[in-house]
């Protein structure tokens, strides 16, 4: 018996399927041919789905969503390989055709985080869309609809976005709305307007892709074509907004958009999962669920799925550890009869120990390609041309360190990914240390949470650092508060403190504006868990340098170079990094956003950064006060020490002794440096150097001036000292100032200008 997800037990002898020895295609990827009952030949590519270099990708006929001719799976595979077929390990056919509005497809397509088209489902049937996010956690979603998007112009004017990469079915479209076309659609909009005077196409460059559902992207207008016959070229990394036939829409664009403007485009979706997905494709039939045949997922399907008859099939399956690309032959070719859903379910659970699976376009088009070659025996006798293929690619996209972004006046660098709203670079004062007066502002104008992230699922050991403007705002606490944050090893959803949209999961350093609390810990499904046993507060407004270091299971948090927390935690082994924001105001106008500057991310493969720490003994006493300082720094190797004692003197000895001659409090700092960098620890008002007994004016003698002060403090026995300036007059330590203190004072009198005796009371 083997336990599968939540205690579902399977008997391994339920299905007997012999197999040939596995062929290793790449580390963690194998190809196996199985002889299953039926008889049916089944071809399986098994992939370690937690390996960062392996990714799913949709490949299209002719390399574009607006294909004009279908291609075979092996042709598509070789088209997407770099070099041809080189980094595409395997592929199966994917989407079903929409038989009513060809060449449209059923459902949706998404690849590398990019929406590829508008959702299209026939409401009379049930479809099953497989969505996979950056954390490799798959989701299966049934039918969902399309929602209008929003185009926002610089002056705040908004207009609805009707469709996205949508094949409208004729040369006069799009009509009565704005349609967005991206490079994934085609090299141009392929429109042909017969009345150029009522048509507009806006060319936008430098779009902040990827485009996901409910996410806003931005780009710069480089051309406004009006009048136009259409068919504007779509620039690489850009977009074309196209409309025809509606006067209100046409005037809205011409009156409010100008060359050089930054436009913001947001496409909504009725599926929240679309926002946290990198890759998505729609199939027909949810074959297994939680390790068992899922007959509820076999109901109300289009006839092409044929769940109860034996057919060649293409299936994507998985469990907690592996992906499986599965294709079976059928229709008598090579003696293979094919599989029903039940027979496929038995094979997937009994032989592969898979727990979930979705059925994709099979039948005569069922094809498995491995290393550019067709490995199965298609029932048509040769591969059938199809619209697209689900590819397994081997591409290492982990971050190249070091990375830095100063958020200059020219804007942020490419590669940042916003969760909901585009994060602008804006002018801001006060200027961050070393800054240029421009910062990245992360904020959702609709309220709630937002993030701006970058990185990859495969990023593991790194340090991330940014200057964060921590604005202490107790004056608006009754209306709510803001939380500013830096995060690392995020699951890739960018959900920060949300429990939905995949939930925020990762390590975070946070500042709360209402009480100045700093939290150094982790986010678990959006809930902050503080590693600090005692809360730390910084009730002041200031630029602070936040830093999170991840090295294996060792996580460290530094503020302004000082280590405030460290933890041994292995909950999050890898993931993205970025800047987060949360607000809870009742009044949206109170939102200021997270202002960040001087962002850096560095690899921790090199030497460990030291963390400065020290002790002082004694920390209080009568001058001259001799203090022994002891270095207790941790972390990486240390080559140099620099002490600043607070009296304008320094030392580079590791464990120095220092004498304080003047009575007052002193702030002490230690900076340690080594191969991994430098770190500073500052302890404010650490040393309390006290005057000699009777020296009430701290001028190093005991004379008439001191006696005059004593008289002012003289209140008599039993009257507690409440004036802080009279504490030193309580020479007996009884809590009052009376005749007994005068008696002691007389013992310490030295005379004006004559140094008094620090031990006068004990003589």
Number of C-alpha atoms within 10 A of each C-alpha: 9 12 12 18 13 8 10 13 13 16 11 13 10 12 16 14 18 13 15 10 11 15 12 13 16 12 9 14 21 17 21 16 22 19 17 23 17 14 16 26 27 25 23 21 27 23 23 18 22 18 18 21 15 22 24 22 23 26 26 25 23 19 18 17 25 24 17 11 11 17 21 21 34 24 21 29 34 20 19 21 19 12 10 14 21 15 20 27 22 29 31 29 31 29 24 22 17 15 10 8 12 11 18 22 22 23 27 22 25 22 22 18 22 19 27 27 24 20 23 18 20 13 10 9 14 19 29 22 25 23 23 24 23 23 23 22 14 19 16 20 17 19 18 18 15 18 19 14 23 19 22 21 19 13 10 9 13 16 19 18 23 22 23 22 20 21 21 15 12 10 13 18 21 25 15 15 20 27 25 23 27 28 20 21 23 18 17 18 26 18 20 18 22 14 14 16 14 19 26 27 28 22 23 26 20 18 23 21 21 19 24 26 25 23 23 26 25 24 21 19 22 17 16 19 17 16 14 19 20 26 17 24 19 22 17 13 16 22 28 26 25 26 29 28 20 15 12 11 19 22 13 15 22 14 9 15 20 18 13 13 16 19 19 20 27 23 25 21 21 14 18 16 22 26 23 26 30 27 26 30 24 30 27 30 29 29 29 28 20 17 26 22 23 19 16 12 20 22 15 13 17 15 9 12 22 16 24 12 13 22 26 30 28 26 26 23 23 25 20 17 12 19 24 24 23 26 31 31 32 27 19 14 17 14 13 24 20 28 28 19 25 20 21 26 25 23 22 26 28 21 19 16 22 27 22 26 30 23 29 27 25 24 24 21 23 30 34 29 24 21 18 23 17 19 16 21 22 25 23 13 9 14 21 18 18 22 28 29 29 26 26 24 23 19 13 13 15 16 19 11 14 13 12 15 16 20 23 19 14 9 16 16 12 12 12 18 23 25 28 24 24 24 25 16 20 16 15 14 9 12 15 22 13 10 15 17 17 25 29 28 25 27 27 22 15 11 17 17 25 29 32 22 23 20 22 22 24 21 22 22 21 23 23 23 26 25 25 26 23 27 23 21 18 16 11 15 14 10 14 19 22 27 23 25 27 28 29 35 29 31 27 29 25 32 26 36 23 21 15 14 19 23 21 25 29 28 32 28 25 25 28 23 26 20 16 21 17 24 23 30 25 27 24 19 18 19 15 21 14 19 18 15 7 7 11 14 13 15 18 14 13 15 20 18 22 26 26 28 24 24 17 16 14 13 22 22 25 21 20 16 19 19 21 18 18 17 15 12 16 11 13 19 19 24 26 25 30 27 29 30 27 25 24 17 18 13 11 16 9 15 21 16 24 28 27 29 28 22 21 18 24 18 20 19 10 10 14 18 22 24 26 25 21 17 15 17 13 14 18 16 18 18 20 16 21 18 19 15 22 16 18 12 21 16 13 18 18 21 12 13 19 16 23 16 20 17 13 6 9 16 15 14 14 17 17 15 14 15 13 22 16 17 21 14 18 17 15 21 20 24 22 28 20 17 14 16 15 19 22 23 22 19 14 12 13 18 24 19 24 21 24 26 26 33 28 23 17 17 19 24 25 28 23 13 15 20 20 12 18 23 13 11 21 20 15 14 14 11 13 14 20 11 8 7 12 17 17 22 28 24 20 17 11 15 16 24 28 22 13 15 21 19 12 17 24 15 16 23 22 19 13 15 11 13 15 21 20 18 11 17 16 8 8
